[in-house]
Amino acid sequence: VQLQASGGGAVQPGGSLRLSCAASGRIYSVDIMGWYRQAPGKQRELVARIVTGGDTSYADSVKGRFTISRDSGKNTAYLQMNSLKPEDTAVYYCNADIDQLLSRDPISLLKDEFWGQGTLVTVSS
C-alpha cells in the first residue's frame, strides 16, 4: 500500500491550490484520511482530516479557507486551499489509516497507518 500526494507548488498570497492524495495497493478499506504540514523549524501539525462517514475537522489556522474531501471509490482525498497566506508555506503530507487485504479466503486484514511523500507548498509574493 502506498499514498501518492500531488498538487503542491508556488502561489502568491490570496491564491489557491488543490492537493490530492491517492491510496493504492491491496486495500480493503480506507478509514481516516488527513493532511499534515511541516514548516521549516517547526513540528509537523495536523491541517485537516476526514473520516469514512464524511465528518471533517480542521486546524483553527485554516478553518474557513481549506476544505478536505474524499472520493471513496478512488481511495483519494483532496485538500482545497484558498486564500493562501505566507504562513501556509510548508511541506504537506497526506496520511491514512488503511485496512490492508492480506488474503481473501479466509479474509484477513491488517490495519496500519501510512504516509505519503511530502509535497511543497510555497506562498510568496
SVG drawing of the C-alpha trace seen along z (x, -y; Angstrom):
<svg xmlns="http://www.w3.org/2000/svg" viewBox="-21 -40 35 59">
<polyline fill="none" stroke="black" stroke-width="0.4" points="0.0,0.0 1.2,-3.5 0.0,-7.0 0.8,-9.3 0.5,-13.1 0.4,-15.7 -0.6,-19.3 1.9,-21.4 3.6,-24.4 4.2,-28.1 1.4,-30.6 1.0,-34.3 -0.8,-35.3 -4.5,-35.0 -4.2,-32.3 -5.4,-28.7 -4.1,-25.2 -5.6,-21.7 -3.7,-18.8 -4.5,-15.2 -3.7,-12.0 -4.3,-8.7 -4.0,-5.4 -3.2,-2.3 -2.3,1.3 -4.0,4.2 -6.6,2.1 -9.7,3.4 -10.9,0.1 -9.6,-3.4 -10.7,-4.8 -9.4,-8.3 -7.5,-10.4 -5.8,-13.5 -3.3,-16.2 -0.4,-17.4 2.2,-20.0 5.6,-20.9 7.1,-24.3 10.9,-24.9 12.0,-24.7 8.5,-23.7 6.9,-20.4 4.5,-18.6 0.9,-19.6 -2.5,-18.4 -4.2,-20.5 -7.4,-18.6 -8.8,-15.1 -11.9,-13.3 -13.4,-10.1 -15.2,-7.4 -18.6,-8.9 -17.5,-12.3 -17.1,-14.2 -14.2,-16.7 -12.1,-18.6 -9.6,-21.4 -6.8,-23.3 -8.0,-26.7 -5.5,-28.4 -7.1,-27.0 -10.8,-27.0 -12.8,-28.8 -10.0,-28.7 -9.2,-25.0 -11.7,-22.2 -10.9,-18.5 -12.9,-16.0 -12.6,-12.4 -13.7,-10.2 -14.1,-6.8 -14.4,-5.0 -11.0,-6.2 -9.4,-6.0 -8.4,-9.6 -8.5,-12.6 -8.3,-16.2 -7.3,-19.5 -8.7,-22.6 -6.7,-25.5 -8.0,-29.0 -6.9,-32.5 -3.4,-31.1 -1.1,-33.0 2.7,-33.1 2.4,-31.2 0.8,-28.3 4.2,-27.7 5.2,-24.1 5.7,-20.6 2.3,-18.9 1.9,-15.2 -1.1,-13.0 -1.9,-10.3 -4.4,-7.5 -5.4,-4.6 -5.9,-1.7 -7.1,1.9 -4.8,3.9 -6.1,7.0 -3.8,9.9 -5.9,12.7 -9.4,13.1 -10.3,16.7 -10.4,16.6 -10.4,12.8 -7.5,11.4 -7.0,7.7 -4.2,5.6 -4.9,2.0 -1.9,-0.3 -1.1,-3.9 0.5,-5.2 2.2,-8.4 2.6,-9.9 5.7,-11.7 5.6,-15.4 4.5,-18.0 5.9,-21.5 3.5,-24.5 5.2,-27.9 3.1,-31.1 5.1,-34.2 4.8,-37.4"/>
</svg>
